[in-house]
Each structure stands twice: as C-alpha cells, then as structure tokens.
Amino acid sequence: LVALITTFALRFMFPDLNDGDGEDEEEEAHTLGDLLQTMRNPGIAIVACMAVVANGSYALLEPTLEPFVEETFEDFNQAEVGLLFFLISMVYAAACPLSGWAASRNKALKLGPEFVMLVGMLIIALAMFLLGPSPLLPIPPSMLSLTVIALMLLGLGQSMASVPNMDSMLGFCDNSQSTKNVNAISGILNAAYSLGGIVGPLMGSMLTTSIGFPWATTIWGFVIIAQCVLMVATLRSKKKRLGANGMSSKVARSVELMTAAEAIDGVFAQAKAEDGTFGQSSDSESDS
C-alpha cells in the first residue's frame, strides 16, 4: 500500500519529460522494432534455446539430486550433498576463463564460439548420461566416483556452453546491427537463463516423479543432443548465406570496377578527341 501511494505521488510530483516532442516515442518504437527483428533471427533463437537447456541442466538437479544421492548412498547427509553442488560451481568458475579464451576466435586455436558451445553441450549430455547412470549404458549404479566425475563434467560443459553465448549471438547479426542490438541480445540472453532456471526444476521434478532420476537425466541428455543438431543445421545455413553474400559482393565489386574502367576510357577518349580538334584548329590558323 505504501509503495502504491508513493508511486502515484511521484507521478504527479515530477513533470512529464516527454511533453513537447515525440522523439522519445519514436526512439522507443525504433528500439522495439530492433528487439523484434533480433528475436526473429534464427541463429539468435537457437543460441537462446541452448542457453535455456544449458542453464536448465544445472537447475534440473536442484530438486532431484539430493533425494537421489541420499537414497543411493545411505551415508550421505545434506552437508555432503552441498559439497557436490559446490564441486559443480568450482569447476564452472575455473573453466570460464579458459572457455572465453577458446571461444575468442583467436588464430591459434581457430575454434570460435559456436564450436565451443557445441562441445560444451555434448559434455553436458555425457554428464547427464553418467549421472544416473543411464539405463541404456552398461554401467552399474551406486558408484560415487562416477557421480563425482559426472558433476565435474557438468560444470565444465556449462562453462563452455554459456560463456560464448553473447559472442555467438552478435555473430549472427549483420555488421550494421551488431553494435545497436547489444542491449536487446543481453535482454534475450538473461531471459533465456531465467527461463532455464524455471524449466529445469519443473521438468526434473516431473520426470523424476514419474519415471525416476536415471531416466530423467537420460531424456534431458537426448534433449541436449537434439539441440546440438539444430545448432549444426543453423550453422550450415549461415555458412551458405555468408558464401552467397560473399559471391554477390564480389560480383558487385567486379561490376563497379568495370563501370569505373569504362568511365576512365570514356574520359581518355574525350580528351583525345578534344586534343585532336585543338591540333586541327591550330594548323588552320598557321596556314592562314
């Protein structure tokens, strides 16, 4: 109630700064148009979905890992379960600088953000298959060492799949749009992270309750693999589009050069004709 009263009071106390012109409305409409155009970009949409799945992989374990560990390993208590989550965060924090360096399009590695993201997603899928472990794998359950390795792989994969998101989204924009769409891309990316934090626990709880923790992580692993397939298809279409744009720019450049050469030849021909006319007029004057 106090917040509502304060809001209405401030609304009438301060003057309306938008009176007099419609520049702010035009700028707001232009910004909204840029946001909608950015959201319609297929590459940005795929990277946003990957961010949802990658962040949801960690969030999926928040309501499900503790009951599974306490049921599988009877000697575990809540403090030791907290150490398992700490292990994920520690590996994630240690791997983030390395993931950013590997995805920085440096000439030494020649990887790029998309390649690092794909490898990170595949590592997360492997961690999900090992965490159960998956009933599809011939691995005996109740192996604490395997659980620890899976959680470490999850932290590593999350850093590789999350750190290059911004760079990858900017790469899917045109050069003229990459700088002005930074705020829009940042908003989309943060919304994707928040959505992953919602979808992960919800899906994890539903799947674990209905089919059990091993099958829940297995299904989530296949979802990650399907996301990687979509990313590869998007990258292939991007490569074809860039190749077509490159060929069209080369053709346009060739046409420009030919036009310039023809213009130069025309100038030289006109100058030569004027020089010949001037020479003839000089000879006639000398004869007279």
Secondary structure in CASP SS format (residue, H / E / C, confidence):
PFRMAT SS
TARGET T0000
AUTHOR 0000-0000-0000
METHOD secondary structure of the structure
MODEL  1
L C 1.00
V H 1.00
A H 1.00
L H 1.00
I H 1.00
T H 1.00
T H 1.00
F H 1.00
A H 1.00
L H 1.00
R H 1.00
F H 1.00
M H 1.00
F C 1.00
P C 1.00
D C 1.00
L C 1.00
N C 1.00
D C 1.00
G C 1.00
D C 1.00
G C 1.00
E H 1.00
D H 1.00
E H 1.00
E H 1.00
E H 1.00
E H 1.00
A H 1.00
H H 1.00
T H 1.00
L H 1.00
G H 1.00
D H 1.00
L H 1.00
L H 1.00
Q H 1.00
T H 1.00
M H 1.00
R C 1.00
N C 1.00
P H 1.00
G H 1.00
I H 1.00
A H 1.00
I H 1.00
V H 1.00
A H 1.00
C H 1.00
M H 1.00
A H 1.00
V H 1.00
V H 1.00
A H 1.00
N H 1.00
G H 1.00
S H 1.00
Y H 1.00
A H 1.00
L H 1.00
L H 1.00
E C 1.00
P C 1.00
T C 1.00
L H 1.00
E H 1.00
P H 1.00
F H 1.00
V H 1.00
E H 1.00
E H 1.00
T H 1.00
F C 1.00
E C 1.00
D C 1.00
F C 1.00
N C 1.00
Q H 1.00
A H 1.00
E H 1.00
V H 1.00
G H 1.00
L H 1.00
L H 1.00
F H 1.00
F H 1.00
L H 1.00
I H 1.00
S H 1.00
M H 1.00
V H 1.00
Y H 1.00
A H 1.00
A H 1.00
A H 1.00
C H 1.00
P H 1.00
L H 1.00
S H 1.00
G H 1.00
W H 1.00
A H 1.00
A C 1.00
S C 1.00
R C 1.00
N C 1.00
K C 1.00
A C 1.00
L C 1.00
K C 1.00
L C 1.00
G C 1.00
P H 1.00
E H 1.00
F H 1.00
V H 1.00
M H 1.00
L H 1.00
V H 1.00
G H 1.00
M H 1.00
L H 1.00
I H 1.00
I H 1.00
A H 1.00
L H 1.00
A H 1.00
M H 1.00
F H 1.00
L H 1.00
L H 1.00
G C 1.00
P C 1.00
S C 1.00
P C 1.00
L C 1.00
L C 1.00
P C 1.00
I C 1.00
P C 1.00
P C 1.00
S C 1.00
M C 1.00
L H 1.00
S H 1.00
L H 1.00
T H 1.00
V H 1.00
I H 1.00
A H 1.00
L H 1.00
M H 1.00
L H 1.00
L H 1.00
G H 1.00
L H 1.00
G H 1.00
Q H 1.00
S H 1.00
M H 1.00
A H 1.00
S H 1.00
V C 1.00
P C 1.00
N H 1.00
M H 1.00
D H 1.00
S H 1.00
M H 1.00
L H 1.00
G H 1.00
F H 1.00
C C 1.00
D C 1.00
N C 1.00
S C 1.00
Q C 1.00
S C 1.00
T C 1.00
K C 1.00
N C 1.00
V H 1.00
N H 1.00
A H 1.00
I H 1.00
S H 1.00
G H 1.00
I H 1.00
L H 1.00
N H 1.00
A H 1.00
A H 1.00
Y H 1.00
S H 1.00
L H 1.00
G H 1.00
G H 1.00
I H 1.00
V H 1.00
G H 1.00
P H 1.00
L H 1.00
M H 1.00
G H 1.00
S H 1.00
M H 1.00
L H 1.00
T H 1.00
T H 1.00
S H 1.00
I H 1.00
G C 1.00
F H 1.00
P H 1.00
W H 1.00
A H 1.00
T H 1.00
T H 1.00
I H 1.00
W H 1.00
G H 1.00
F H 1.00
V H 1.00
I H 1.00
I H 1.00
A H 1.00
Q H 1.00
C H 1.00
V H 1.00
L H 1.00
M H 1.00
V H 1.00
A H 1.00
T H 1.00
L H 1.00
R H 1.00
S H 1.00
K H 1.00
K H 1.00
K H 1.00
R H 1.00
L H 1.00
G H 1.00
A H 1.00
N H 1.00
G H 1.00
M H 1.00
S H 1.00
S H 1.00
K H 1.00
V H 1.00
A H 1.00
R H 1.00
S H 1.00
V H 1.00
E H 1.00
L H 1.00
M H 1.00
T H 1.00
A H 1.00
A H 1.00
E H 1.00
A H 1.00
I H 1.00
D H 1.00
G H 1.00
V H 1.00
F H 1.00
A H 1.00
Q H 1.00
A H 1.00
K H 1.00
A H 1.00
E H 1.00
D H 1.00
G H 1.00
T H 1.00
F H 1.00
G H 1.00
Q H 1.00
S H 1.00
S H 1.00
D H 1.00
S H 1.00
E H 1.00
S H 1.00
D H 1.00
S C 1.00
END
